[in-house]
Amino acid sequence: MRTFCFILLAGFMGRGIVQAQDTVGVMFYNLLQFPAEKPDRISHLKTILTEEKPDVLMVCELSSNTGSVTILTQALAWKGASYQRASFMDNGSLNNMLYYNTKMYSLIGEDTINTSPRFATVYRLLHRKAFEATGDSLVHTFIAVHLKAGNEYAAERGQAAKKIRRYLNQKTSGENVFLAGDFNVYSAAEPAIVTLTGTGKHTFEDPIGELGEWSNNDYYAPIHTQSTRTMAFGGGSTGGLDDRFDFILATADILTGTHGSTYVLGSYKAIGNDGNHFNQAINFKENTAVTKEMANALHEMSDHLPVKLRIANDYTSGMAQHSPAKGMLNWQGQVISGWDFEGLENVEVFDCYGHLLFTQSFGRGQEIFSCALPPTPHVLLLVRVQTANGLHTYRLARQ
């Protein structure tokens, strides 16, 4: 009988440790009710995305499923591009979406957080290169949010942040999590920012460490993201660049590289913001950060600037880092068995391409499970176990 075990991956490791590293770009963009407002803006979006080539793109204010397909087929469509989108989760006229580079990632999970006035969306991506090269189950969790706009709604934004915080504490391991969105906050003293960055088991960090009084403060001119315009058209806000509404926050481990992924210093930027356009349109006179074509595209596409950062993924020695502290797994034939999982709730098994092979939910209090898999040629599988203590990701390798 052939045995498959996660503990040391001895057979796999015996062939030598594979050393590898890569970087990926993560981007968030408020699309200003695309395509409901001026669908011909797709050409401007293509200009922006072709220049930046993000590996992960999160968006908000997507008005329809049709629009999400248009972005995939027309804007993420340069030579050599290979992208896929997550599921369209209809939440009215202002929806979120995630797109990912299929050469880098496989989508292995989706969820929502019941925030108001619209839910936050959660996406879990398996880093394919790490998995295929070393068997390292390097998983990144991306949460996209669009909090309620208006200076008078700080309390409502704070309540939404509490729900996100609760989800992070209870439903994730807190490892390699990114929170991106249009927060609509004016100051780091707002309840939403305090809740996200200062409370809970897994706090979020501002990668550039610029928490402050952002609104209409020229000290923060280089990181403002709204508005790209000084004249009204297409439903957008005006007033020039004077607010930092758009963010990508990351859990602290991403700043230290504790779990295989590290923020690349100096990579965080509000795309197109050269620091010289405080209270001005992004394409007013010269822009030293981008070309004139790019500045015009940013001006025409949205009243927000996109934000972007890069992360370096090191899967040289990540094999041992993901051995579970609790729980045992065994793979014999086509059956995976697990035991000693306290408060077992759900089990999912994926192949290295992110295809779901098995899923099952369990009643609270259960500690063991057994699942029969369809025939698979793969020598490495990913097992995701939800327990009362959080979400844990393991891998099984053929010995």
N, C-alpha and C positions, 0 to 999 in steps of 0.2 A: 504493500500500500504506500502510495506517495504522499508525503506530508508537506504542507505549505504553512509557513509560520512567519510572523512579523517581527519577532523579537530582535534577532541579530542580522537577519538577511545574509546568513553566512555564505550560502552558495553564490549569491549575487555579488557580494563584496569580495569573494575570493578571487574574482577576475580583476580586481584592482579598483580603487576608488576613482571615479570620474570627477575631474575638476572642471568647473564651468562657472561662468558669470555672464550676465547680460543686463541691459538696462531697458526699461519700458517707460513710455510716456503716458501719463494719466491726465485727462482734461475734462473740465466741466464747462457747459455753456448754456445760458438762458437764451432760447431761440426766439423769444418775442412772438408767441402765438403762431408758430409756423405749423402748417402752411395757410392757416386761416387769414392771416394778414400778409398780403403780397406773396403768393407762392413762387413768383419768379425770382425770389431771393436765393433760390437754390444754387445759382451760379456763384453768388458771393460766398455761400457756405463752402462750396467746393474749393474756391480760392484759398480760404482760411485753412481748411482741413488738409489740402494738398501740401500746403506750406509746413504745417505742424506735424502731420502724420501721427496722431496719437494712437497708442496701442489699446487704450481704453478711453472711450468717450461717453460721458454721462451728460444728458440734456434734460432741461425742463421746459415748460411752456410748449410742448408738442401737442398740437390740437387734434390730431387724428392718427389712426393706424396707417392710413394711406400716406401721410406725411413721413411716418417712420420708415416705410418702404422706400419712398423717394430718396431719403437721405442715404440709405444703404446702397441703392442702385445708381444714384447720380452724383452724390457728394463724396462718398467714400469709394471712389471709382478710378483712381489713378492707376497707371501701369504697375502691375505686380501686387496691387492691393488685394487682400483676402480678409473680408470682414463678415461678421454675422451679428445679428441683433438678438436681444432678449425678447421675452414675450411682451406683447403690448397689454398693459394693465390699465383698462379704461377707467379713468377717474374724472370724467367730464371733459372740459375744454382745455385744461392745463395738465398735461401728463408728463411723466418721466420716461426715459428710455436709456438703455445702455447698449453700446456697440463695442465689439472687441475684435482684435486682430487674431484670427484663427491660427496663425503661425505661432502665436505666443500662448494662447489661452483656450481652454474649453470651459463652457458654462456648466456648472454642476449643481446650481441651486438658485432659487428665486423665492422671494417672500415680500410681504408688505408689513408696514407698521402703521397702526391706525391713528395717525396724527390728523389734526385739523388745521386748515380747511381742506387739505388733501393729504392722502396717505404718502408716507415715505416708501421707497422701493429698495429692496435688498437683493444683491446679486453676489454669488460666490463663484469665483473663477479659479480653476486649476491651472497652474503654470505648466504648460505642456512640455516645454524644453527641460525643465527640472525633472519632471516625472519620467520622460523618455530617456534622459541621459543617465540619471542616477537612481530613479525610483523615489526621489524625494517628493513627498506630497505637499508641495508649497502652494497654499491656498490663500488668495486675497479676497477679502470681503469688501464690497463697495455699497455704500448707502447713499442714495440720491434723495435730496429734500428740497422742498420749496415752501418756506415758512410764510406766514401771513404778512402782507405788506402794510405799512403805515406806522408812524411814530407812536400812535395811540394803542397799538396792539402788541406791545412788548410782553405783557402777561400771557397772551395767547401763544406767542412764540416760545415762551418759557415752558408752558404746559406741553407743547409739542416736543421740546427738547427733553423733558422728563420721560416721555414715552420712548424716545430714542435711547436715552440712557438706560431705561429699564430693559429694553430689548438687548442692548449690548451686554449688560450684566448677566442676563438670564439665558439668552439664546445664542451667544457666541463664546468662543474661547478668549476673545479679546486680543487675538493675535492678527497682525497685518490687516487692520481694518481702516478703511478710508471713508470719511464722511464729506460729501461734496454737495454743494447746492447754492441756491439763492436764499441766504438766511434773512435778508431784509433787516439786518440789525444796524444800529447806528453807533453802538459803543460796546466795548468788551465788558462793561458793567451791567449790561442787560442780562436778565435771568437766563436766557437761552445759552449765552456764551459761558456764563458762570457754571451752569449745570453741565454743559458738555466738556468743559476744560478743567473744572475744579472739583468734581464729585464722582463717586462711583468707583468700582473696582478697576476699570480700564479707562483712564482719562484720555481725551483727545488733546493733541497738541497742535498749535499753529506752527508749521514747519519753519516759518521765517521769524517767529517770535515777536510779531508786531501787533500785540493786543493793546488797544488804546481807544482814544476818542477819535474815531475815523471821520465822522461826518463833517463835511465842510472845513476840514483841517488840512492846510497845505503841507504840514509835516508828513502826512501820509499820502501825498500826491502820487508817488510811484506805485502804490498798490490799490488805488481806487479803481473800481470796475463799472460804475454808472455815474452819469450817462455819457454815452459816446457822442451825444448830439446837443446842439443848442437850439435847433429849430424843430418844430413838431411835424411829424409825418409818420404814417404807418402804425399808429397806435402806441408809439414809444414815449418814454419820459424824456424831458429836456433838462437843461441846466449845466451841461458839461460834466466833466469828471470831478466828482466831489464826495462820493460815497463808496465804501467798501462793503458791498452786499454779497459778493460771490466768493466762496471759499473752497479749499480742499484741506480738511483737517485729517490728521493721522494719529493712530494710537502711538503711545510713547515708544513701543518696541521698534517702530519703523525709523525713528530718529537714532536709535542705538544699534540697530541691526541684529537684535536679539534672536529673531526668528527667521533669518535668512534674507530679509529685504531691508534695504537702507535708503532713506531719502538722500538724493544726490545734492549736496550743498550747492546753493546758488541757482538751482534749476527752477525754483518756484517763480512764476511770473504771471502778471495780468497781461495777456498778450496784446501788444501794441501800445502799452503805456510806457512812455519814455520819461515820465516824471515832469514833463514840461507842458502839460495840457490841463492843469488845474482850472476847473470851471470853463474849459474850452472843449470844442468838438475834437474827436480823435484825429480827424484829417485836416485840422486847421493848420495851414502853412506846413512847415517841415515837421515830420515825425522821425526822430533819430532811431527808433526801435524797429520800425518796419518800413517796407517800401510804400510808395504812394498808392500802388494798386491794393496792397494789403490794408492800408489805413482806410481807403475808400470802402473796401469790402466789409471791414469791421463796422464802419459808420452806417452802411446800408443794411447790413444783416440784422442788427439788434441794437437796442439801447444799452445792452450790457457787453462788457468784454469777457471773453473766455479766460479761465485760469488754468494753469497747467504746471505740473511738476514731473520729475523723473525719479524713478527708484532703481537701485541696483540690486539684482538678485544673485546671491552667492549660494550655490548648491554644491560646494566642494565637499563639505563634511556634514551636510544636513541629515544624513541617514539616522544617526543615533538621536538627534534632537526630537524626533517625532515618536519615539517609543512611548506608549501610554503609561501613565503613572498607575492607573487602575484598569483592570479588565484584561482578559486574555482572548486571543483569537486563534483559530486553527482552520486550515483549508485542506480537506481531504477529498479527492475526486472532484465532484461538482458541488460539495456541501461545505459551507462556511459555518462554523460554530463559534459562539462567544459566551463567556461566563464571567462572573464577578464584576458585572457592570451595575453599579448601584443606581437604582431609580431609572432603569432603562425605559426610554420613551419611543425612539424611532431608530431604524437602521436603514442605510442606503449603501448600495455597492455600485461602483462605477468602473468602467475600463479606462485605459489611459487617454482615451479621446473624449472622456466626459459622458459617454453613453451610459444611461442608467440601466443596470442589469437586474437590480432587485430593490424593493422597498417594502418595509413593513412597520406598522405602529404597534405599540405594546401598552398594556395597562401599567399604571404606576406600581412600583414595588417589584417588578420583574427584574431578574438579574442575568438570565440566560436567554439565548436565542439560537436558532438553527435555520439556515436558509439554503434552498437548492438553486443553483445557478444554471442558466443555459450554457451550452458548450461555448468556450471562449479560447482563442489561441494565445491570449495574452499571458505573459509571465508575471505581470505586475497589476494589481488591482488597488483601488482606493475604497476604503470603508469609512463611512461617516456615521458616527454614533451620537445620538442626542440622548443625554441623561438628565436627571434632575440637577446635576452639577454643571451642565453646559454642553456645548457642542464640541466633539473631539473627532479629529481626522487621523486615520491610521492607514497603513498600506500593508498589503500582503504580497510576498514575493516567492516565486518558485525556487525551491532548494535543489 
